């Protein structure tokens, strides 16, 4: 189908999250049918991103400058750090326009099964930021998984001596959710984290 170059393009596209072989073929066909307006501009943008995007030395997000635009923003509350697992989680919070502080991207969670310990995550820079002073609160916005809970507990223990307030995002019944379809863990979290009405 279209020779080696086309097959390699389809194979590379199919490696992207959310694109299986069929979706990759459709995307490749769309790009190849209009190479001047789609394929070549995409190739240039991808080359520039590969050359210029780097990890922020302060928070761990991806940006074309270091420190990143969020860490450099004087309008942000630098005393409020939201800890997330991935850059995708940070982007989700930014889309929601809910957090006006800064972030710390861990790059994953602690996992004994996967052999991922504290040294494998972006934790040292978080501890340095807290030790430097000026941080009032650290929000742990980690997934409601065993690994997320383990990581949150580990971070709470490490941050306790600093005197900084450590909070967690709420877990439980989603808006529009029905109790009869929720799993036991979600129901336990919802009842445990209840608050006054």
Secondary structure, DSSP 8 states (H G I E B T S, - for coil): --HHHHHHHHHHHHTSTT--HHHHHHHHHHHHHTIIIIIHHHHHHHHHHHHH-EE-TTT--EESSSS-HHHH-TTSEEEEEEEESSHHHHHHHHHHT---EEEEE-SS--BTTTTB-GGGTTTHHHHHHHHTS---EEEE---SSHHHHHHHHHHHHHHHTTT-EEEE---S--TT--GGGS-HHHHHHHHHT----
